[in-house]
Amino acid sequence: MVEIKTERLVLRPLGIQYLESVHEYASDLNNTRYMMFLPNDTVEETKEFLEGVDKQWSSDNQTCYEFAILLEGKMIGAVSLTLEEDDLKSGELGWIVNKKYWGQGIAPEAAAALVEYAKEKLGVTHFIAHCDAGNPGSYRTMEKIGMVRTAEYGGRFNKSSDEERQEYQYEMNV
Ligand SMILES: CC(C)(COP(=O)(O)OP(=O)(O)OC[C@H]1O[C@@H](n2cnc3c(N)ncnc32)[C@H](O)[C@@H]1OP(=O)(O)O)[C@@H](O)C(=O)NCCC(=O)NCCS
């Protein structure tokens, strides 16, 4: 099993065994306000998502690497890399941390470790990420791991609101 260790964290493949911890943040409006595909209304939705994640980890053609973030053995969030299907050297980063653990630098620590893993083990050289322009937690994470803003546009809709939002795009070559 893949395992990535950082100073404070352990990253392990996300999967159905983390259903309860994932559903706690994935169903919470404050935890998911700036996300396009969350919150989940039912535990079945979270279960379906995790079953898809499990399938990816056992696929011979894996393009999505979604890791559970563990702090002192407790699952407190997730960080992911989704490779572009027609260019496996390029991937999109994503992250979510249970709101009880915000503001401790968890996401940047996990994301930096994932970038290093992707560079060394998967040969990824280009990283991209997107977020709501009103979500400093996310774009500060991008900046802290060395990404730079390359675009801003409208037309974003988060799941919890009908309001059209601005979106930032960040990129980094390693
Ligand atoms: C985005 C997210 C993963 C950042 O994780 P984190 O581990 O809290 O990251 P950090 O501790 O490095 O904080 C990053 C920035 O968030 C802001 N922030 C963090 N906690 C905060 C809090 N409690 N109140 C206000 N701002 C806060 C700060 O601006 C901080 O930047 P700074 O260190 O320069 O001040 C986390 O906020 C989260 O899970 N948000 C909900 C999910 C989400 O929006 N994901 C991104 C979708 S694109």
The ligand as a MOL file (V3000), in Angstrom:
LIG
                    3D

  0  0  0     0  0            999 V3000
M  V30 BEGIN CTAB
M  V30 COUNTS 48 50 0 0 0
M  V30 BEGIN ATOM
M  V30 1 C -8.8890 25.0150 1.7180 0
M  V30 2 C -8.4820 24.2040 2.9330 0
M  V30 3 C -8.2170 22.7540 2.4850 0
M  V30 4 C -7.1970 24.8130 3.5330 0
M  V30 5 O -6.7130 23.9270 4.5200 0
M  V30 6 P -5.9340 24.3780 5.8360 0
M  V30 7 O -5.2600 23.1490 6.3280 0
M  V30 8 O -6.8400 25.0980 6.7450 0
M  V30 9 O -4.8400 25.3820 5.2190 0
M  V30 10 P -3.9800 26.4820 6.0230 0
M  V30 11 O -3.9890 26.2060 7.4830 0
M  V30 12 O -2.6510 26.5770 5.3510 0
M  V30 13 O -4.7710 27.7970 5.7570 0
M  V30 14 C -4.7720 28.3570 4.4660 0
M  V30 15 C -5.3600 29.7260 4.5260 0
M  V30 16 O -6.7060 29.5830 4.9260 0
M  V30 17 C -7.1240 30.6920 5.6890 0
M  V30 18 N -7.6770 30.1590 6.9270 0
M  V30 19 C -7.3970 28.9840 7.4850 0
M  V30 20 N -8.1480 28.7880 8.5850 0
M  V30 21 C -8.9100 29.8700 8.7120 0
M  V30 22 C -9.8830 30.2580 9.6320 0
M  V30 23 N -10.2190 29.4630 10.6620 0
M  V30 24 N -10.4870 31.4320 9.4380 0
M  V30 25 C -10.1540 32.2150 8.3970 0
M  V30 26 N -9.2200 31.8890 7.4810 0
M  V30 27 C -8.6080 30.7410 7.6490 0
M  V30 28 C -5.9460 31.5630 5.8700 0
M  V30 29 O -6.0220 32.5770 4.8840 0
M  V30 30 C -4.7650 30.6850 5.5320 0
M  V30 31 O -3.7540 31.3770 4.8820 0
M  V30 32 P -2.5760 32.1060 5.7280 0
M  V30 33 O -1.8740 30.9920 6.4340 0
M  V30 34 O -1.7790 32.7720 4.7080 0
M  V30 35 O -3.2430 33.0340 6.6920 0
M  V30 36 C -9.5830 24.2180 4.0190 0
M  V30 37 O -9.8690 25.5550 4.3210 0
M  V30 38 C -10.8450 23.5020 3.5710 0
M  V30 39 O -10.9650 22.3110 3.7420 0
M  V30 40 N -11.8300 24.2330 3.0030 0
M  V30 41 C -13.0770 23.6290 2.5690 0
M  V30 42 C -12.8920 22.7600 1.3550 0
M  V30 43 C -12.4660 23.5640 0.1580 0
M  V30 44 O -12.9350 24.6730 -0.0380 0
M  V30 45 N -11.5620 22.9800 -0.6210 0
M  V30 46 C -11.0480 23.6130 -1.8160 0
M  V30 47 C -11.9850 23.4690 -2.9360 0
M  V30 48 S -11.3350 24.2540 -4.4060 0
M  V30 END ATOM
M  V30 BEGIN BOND
M  V30 1 1 1 2
M  V30 2 1 2 3
M  V30 3 1 2 4
M  V30 4 1 2 36
M  V30 5 1 4 5
M  V30 6 1 5 6
M  V30 7 2 6 7
M  V30 8 1 6 8
M  V30 9 1 6 9
M  V30 10 1 9 10
M  V30 11 2 10 11
M  V30 12 1 10 12
M  V30 13 1 10 13
M  V30 14 1 13 14
M  V30 15 1 14 15
M  V30 16 1 15 16
M  V30 17 1 15 30
M  V30 18 1 16 17
M  V30 19 1 17 18
M  V30 20 1 17 28
M  V30 21 1 18 19
M  V30 22 1 18 27
M  V30 23 2 19 20
M  V30 24 1 20 21
M  V30 25 1 21 22
M  V30 26 2 21 27
M  V30 27 1 22 23
M  V30 28 2 22 24
M  V30 29 1 24 25
M  V30 30 2 25 26
M  V30 31 1 26 27
M  V30 32 1 28 29
M  V30 33 1 28 30
M  V30 34 1 30 31
M  V30 35 1 31 32
M  V30 36 2 32 33
M  V30 37 1 32 34
M  V30 38 1 32 35
M  V30 39 1 36 37
M  V30 40 1 36 38
M  V30 41 2 38 39
M  V30 42 1 38 40
M  V30 43 1 40 41
M  V30 44 1 41 42
M  V30 45 1 42 43
M  V30 46 2 43 44
M  V30 47 1 43 45
M  V30 48 1 45 46
M  V30 49 1 46 47
M  V30 50 1 47 48
M  V30 END BOND
M  V30 END CTAB
M  END
